[in-house]
Amino acid sequence: MRRTSTHYKLAFTLVELLVVIAIIGMLIGLLLPAVQSAREAGRRMQCSNNLKQFALAMHNYHDVHQTFPAGRQGPLCMHCGATITTSDHSHNWSAFFYALPYVEQTALYQIHDMMVSENNGRASRVYPNPADMAANPAYLSLFTEAVPIFACPSDGEASQLTAQAFDDDYLPTRKGSYSTCRGDSHYSLHRARYIGGIFRGIFVSREETGIASILDGTSNTAFLSEQVCGGQSTNYVTGTDGRLKGSIVLSTRETIVDNPTVCLNTKNGKQVNGTSFHHNRGAFRFDGRMASGGFTTILPPNSPSCGGYNPPNVPYPTYTSNNYYFSGILSPTSNHSGGVNVARADGSITFVSDSVDYNGGTAPAPRNETDPSPYGVWGAFGSRSGGEARTL
């Protein structure tokens, strides 16, 4: 008996093949945005976790010292027996630096102590200096060692080890994605209150504050936030390239004090119009000066940042009406869609939308620490003792 076999021939026409390819392409097109969205959600969660860890570290510091670290402070050259001057930069260390022992980075913190004791205090600077490195190359690790908690994964610039220009020195340094709240006033000047500076936020320049000073309540007061990193490396300073995030517009001058929308209106899409810029937001991870490591709640998140203004009666000779280091509008920024992560003073994390109420931003800057904020819910969130009824 002859056995028969059946052969099945599979064949596709060209049209069928093209249809299959088109369907696969559509599926990939639908899948990629979902994958990218999931990845960004993970990065945003990690960024939020970094803020949470820093907030807890600040509270652990408070448990030990009964205050939070100052927004900007230093050892004041305590080993060199000389009067400190502003050029020493030894009083510019941020609150994040003093939190190092509470985020398992005691070894880095101790390098700073070694710098001070071995080099007569002069080496205590927030950015690396060739003379310091010549004295002891081990100092460089304080500035170059990668510490993941300082870098938001959504900001690729933050994780880069780049050469920064400062005082014509180009040495590698790590950046910092996070900043401390300086309140809702332009007048957070870098010296003490006696020359006119007021401090409406929790983190004060060269002055420590504690929980007792947060009269509005810790759950109603901003503590820490994000900033997209700029930098003083050559790819930032070769021209006024109009970068919005990581940059400060220097052409607004004193007009922003009476009307912050002057700063807001420098934004043109994703660019900023201005005659000059400084790209130092987060450029040095331990720099506590406002331009590098502070934020204000004047304009909404992801708004432009603009150079500050000092009252004309301030006697300090280096002050100008365009002082971007110590005052100004410094908006928190992020690469997350629609807003920024912010830590409250109670240690909780919230996501603040770019559309948060700021009352239009046309009111003059507050000049007293206990006045209600003129900048809506967002401004009230930044003041620690404004007594505002509205909360975020």
C-alpha positions in Angstrom: 0.0 0.0 0.0 1.5 3.3 -1.1 1.7 5.9 1.6 1.0 9.4 0.5 2.5 12.4 2.1 1.1 15.9 2.3 3.4 18.8 1.9 2.3 22.2 3.2 3.9 25.1 1.4 4.1 28.4 3.3 4.4 31.5 1.3 3.8 35.2 1.9 3.0 37.7 -0.7 4.9 41.0 -0.7 1.8 42.9 0.5 1.3 40.5 3.4 5.0 40.9 4.4 4.7 44.7 4.3 1.5 44.6 6.4 3.3 42.5 9.0 6.3 44.9 9.1 3.9 47.8 9.4 2.1 46.2 12.4 5.4 45.4 14.1 6.5 49.0 13.5 3.3 50.4 15.1 3.7 48.1 18.1 7.2 49.3 18.6 6.1 52.9 18.2 3.5 52.3 20.9 5.9 50.5 23.2 8.9 52.8 23.1 7.1 55.8 24.7 5.8 53.5 27.4 9.3 52.2 28.1 10.7 55.7 28.2 7.9 56.8 30.5 8.6 53.9 32.8 12.3 54.6 32.9 11.6 58.3 33.7 9.2 57.3 36.4 12.0 55.2 37.9 14.5 58.0 37.6 12.0 60.4 39.2 11.5 58.0 42.1 15.2 57.6 42.6 15.5 61.4 42.6 12.8 61.7 45.2 14.5 59.0 47.3 17.8 61.1 47.2 15.9 64.1 48.5 14.3 62.0 51.2 17.7 60.7 52.4 19.1 64.3 52.5 16.0 65.5 54.4 16.5 62.7 57.0 20.2 63.5 57.2 19.4 67.2 58.0 17.1 66.0 60.7 19.8 63.7 62.1 22.1 66.7 62.1 19.4 68.6 64.0 19.2 65.8 66.6 22.9 66.2 67.3 23.3 70.0 67.1 19.8 71.2 67.9 19.8 73.2 64.6 19.9 72.5 60.9 23.2 73.3 59.2 23.4 76.8 57.8 22.7 77.2 54.1 26.3 78.5 53.8 29.0 78.3 56.4 32.5 77.2 57.2 35.3 76.9 59.8 36.3 80.6 59.3 40.0 79.7 59.1 40.1 78.6 62.7 43.6 77.1 62.3 45.4 79.9 60.5 45.1 82.6 63.2 44.1 85.2 60.5 41.0 87.2 59.8 38.9 85.5 57.1 38.3 87.3 53.9 35.7 86.6 51.2 38.4 85.4 48.8 39.2 82.5 51.0 35.9 80.8 50.2 36.2 78.8 53.4 32.7 80.0 54.5 30.9 78.8 51.4 30.2 75.2 52.3 26.6 74.1 51.9 24.3 72.3 54.2 24.7 69.2 52.0 28.4 69.1 52.9 27.6 69.1 56.6 25.1 66.3 56.0 27.8 64.0 54.7 28.4 62.0 57.9 24.6 61.3 58.0 24.5 59.8 54.5 27.4 57.4 55.2 30.1 59.7 53.8 32.1 60.4 56.9 35.4 59.6 55.0 34.8 62.5 52.6 33.9 64.8 55.4 37.1 64.0 57.2 39.2 65.0 54.1 37.9 68.5 54.7 39.2 68.4 58.3 42.5 67.2 57.0 42.7 70.0 54.5 42.1 72.6 57.2 44.6 71.1 59.7 47.4 70.4 57.2 47.2 73.6 55.2 46.5 76.2 57.8 42.8 76.5 56.9 43.5 78.1 53.5 42.6 74.9 51.7 39.1 74.8 52.9 37.4 75.7 49.6 34.3 74.4 47.9 36.1 73.9 44.6 39.5 72.3 43.9 42.6 74.5 43.6 46.0 73.4 42.1 47.9 74.8 45.1 45.9 72.7 47.5 46.3 69.5 45.4 50.0 70.1 45.2 50.1 70.2 49.0 48.3 66.8 49.2 46.8 65.1 46.2 44.5 63.2 48.5 42.4 66.3 48.8 41.2 66.0 45.2 39.0 63.0 46.1 36.7 65.3 48.1 35.7 67.0 44.9 36.0 64.1 42.4 34.7 60.9 44.2 31.3 59.9 42.8 28.5 60.0 45.5 25.3 58.9 43.7 23.0 60.6 46.2 24.1 64.0 44.9 23.1 63.3 41.3 19.5 63.1 40.0 19.5 60.3 37.4 17.2 62.4 35.1 20.0 65.0 34.8 22.9 63.4 32.8 25.0 66.5 33.5 25.0 65.9 37.2 26.8 62.6 37.0 29.6 63.9 34.8 33.1 64.6 36.2 34.0 67.8 34.4 36.7 70.5 34.6 35.3 73.6 36.1 36.7 77.1 35.7 37.0 79.1 38.9 39.7 81.8 39.5 41.2 80.5 36.2 41.7 77.0 37.7 40.4 74.1 35.7 40.2 71.0 37.8 37.7 68.1 37.7 34.8 68.3 40.1 31.4 66.7 40.7 28.2 68.6 40.6 25.1 68.6 42.8 21.4 68.2 41.8 19.9 69.5 45.0 19.5 72.9 46.7 18.2 74.4 50.0 15.2 76.7 50.3 16.1 80.3 50.9 12.5 81.5 51.0 10.5 84.0 48.9 12.7 87.1 49.1 15.5 88.4 46.9 17.2 89.9 49.9 18.9 86.8 51.2 22.2 88.5 51.3 25.4 86.7 52.2 26.3 88.5 55.4 24.3 88.8 58.6 21.1 90.7 59.3 22.8 94.0 60.3 23.4 95.0 56.6 19.9 94.5 55.5 19.6 90.8 54.6 16.5 89.0 55.6 16.0 85.2 55.7 12.5 83.9 55.1 13.6 80.3 54.3 14.9 77.6 56.6 18.4 77.7 55.3 20.1 80.9 56.2 23.5 82.1 55.1 26.0 81.8 57.9 23.3 81.4 60.5 21.8 78.1 61.7 18.1 77.7 62.4 16.1 75.1 64.1 12.7 73.6 64.0 11.5 76.1 66.6 11.9 78.9 64.0 9.5 77.2 61.6 6.4 79.0 62.8 4.3 78.0 59.8 4.8 74.3 60.6 7.2 71.8 59.1 4.6 70.2 56.8 3.8 73.7 55.3 7.4 74.8 54.6 9.7 73.9 51.8 13.1 72.4 52.7 15.0 71.0 49.8 14.5 70.8 46.0 16.1 69.9 42.7 18.2 71.9 40.3 19.4 71.0 36.8 23.2 71.3 36.9 25.0 74.0 34.9 28.8 74.4 34.9 31.7 76.7 34.4 33.5 74.3 32.0 34.3 75.7 28.5 31.2 74.3 26.9 29.1 76.6 29.1 31.1 79.8 29.1 32.2 80.2 25.5 29.0 82.2 24.7 25.7 83.5 25.9 24.0 80.3 24.6 20.6 81.0 26.3 20.4 77.9 28.4 17.3 78.0 30.7 18.1 75.3 33.2 21.4 75.5 35.1 21.9 79.2 34.1 21.2 82.6 35.6 20.3 85.6 33.5 22.4 88.6 34.5 20.7 91.4 32.6 17.6 91.9 34.7 19.2 93.9 37.6 17.2 95.6 40.3 13.9 95.6 38.3 13.2 92.0 39.4 12.8 93.2 43.0 9.7 95.2 42.2 8.4 93.0 39.5 9.6 89.3 39.2 7.8 88.9 35.9 10.7 90.8 34.3 12.7 87.6 35.0 9.9 85.4 33.9 9.6 87.2 30.6 13.2 86.4 29.7 11.9 82.9 28.8 11.3 82.3 25.2 10.2 78.7 24.7 13.1 76.6 26.1 15.6 79.4 25.7 16.2 82.6 27.7 16.9 86.0 26.2 19.5 88.1 28.0 22.7 90.0 27.5 24.8 87.8 29.8 24.6 84.6 31.7 26.3 82.6 34.4 26.0 78.8 34.3 26.9 77.9 37.8 23.7 76.2 39.2 24.9 73.1 40.9 28.4 73.4 39.4 30.1 72.6 42.7 28.2 70.1 44.8 29.3 71.6 48.1 28.9 75.3 47.2 26.3 76.9 49.6 26.1 80.3 47.9 22.6 80.9 46.6 23.5 80.9 42.9 25.0 77.4 43.2 23.0 75.7 45.9 19.9 77.7 46.9 16.4 78.2 45.5 13.6 80.7 46.0 9.8 80.3 45.9 9.2 83.5 43.9 8.6 82.2 40.3 7.2 78.7 39.7 9.4 75.6 39.2 11.3 75.5 35.9 11.1 79.3 35.5 14.2 81.3 34.6 16.7 82.3 37.3 17.9 85.9 37.4 20.8 87.8 38.9 20.1 89.4 42.3 20.0 92.9 43.6 21.5 94.4 46.8 20.0 97.5 48.5 22.1 100.6 47.6 23.0 101.3 51.3 24.8 98.0 51.7 28.4 99.0 52.7 30.2 95.9 51.4 32.4 97.0 48.4 32.1 94.0 46.2 28.3 94.2 46.1 26.7 95.3 42.8 23.2 95.6 41.6 23.6 92.4 39.7 24.9 90.1 42.4 24.0 86.6 41.3 25.9 84.8 44.0 24.0 85.9 47.1 20.6 87.0 46.1 18.1 87.0 43.2 15.3 84.8 41.8 16.6 81.2 41.7 13.9 78.9 40.5 14.1 75.1 41.2 14.4 73.1 38.0 14.3 69.5 36.9 14.1 67.3 33.8 11.0 65.6 35.1 7.9 66.5 33.1 5.7 69.2 34.6 7.4 70.1 37.8 10.0 69.3 40.5 10.4 67.2 43.6 10.5 69.2 46.8 11.2 68.0 50.3 9.0 69.5 53.1 10.6 70.4 56.4 8.9 67.4 58.0 10.9 65.1 55.7 8.1 64.2 53.3 8.4 64.6 49.5 5.9 66.3 47.2 5.9 67.0 43.5 5.3 70.7 42.8 3.7 71.5 39.4 5.1 74.2 37.1 1.5 75.7 37.3 1.6 76.2 41.1 -0.1 79.4 42.2 2.4 82.3 42.5 0.0 85.2 42.4 1.3 86.5 39.1 4.7 87.4 40.4 4.2 91.2 40.1 4.4 92.2 43.7 7.6 93.7 45.3 9.8 91.5 47.3 8.9 91.2 51.0 11.2 93.1 53.4 10.3 91.6 56.8 10.6 88.0 57.9 7.1 87.7 59.3 5.1 89.3 56.5 2.8 87.1 54.4 4.2 86.1 51.1 3.1 88.1 48.1 3.7 85.2 45.8 0.7 83.0 46.4 0.7 79.4 47.6 4.2 78.9 46.2 5.7 81.8 48.1 3.9 80.8 51.3 5.5 77.4 50.9 8.9 78.9 51.0 8.5 81.2 54.0 9.0 79.7 57.4 7.3 82.3 59.5 5.0 84.3 57.2 1.8 83.2 58.9 0.0 82.5 55.6 -3.3 80.7 55.7 -2.9 79.0 52.3 -0.7 75.9 52.1 0.5 73.7 49.3 
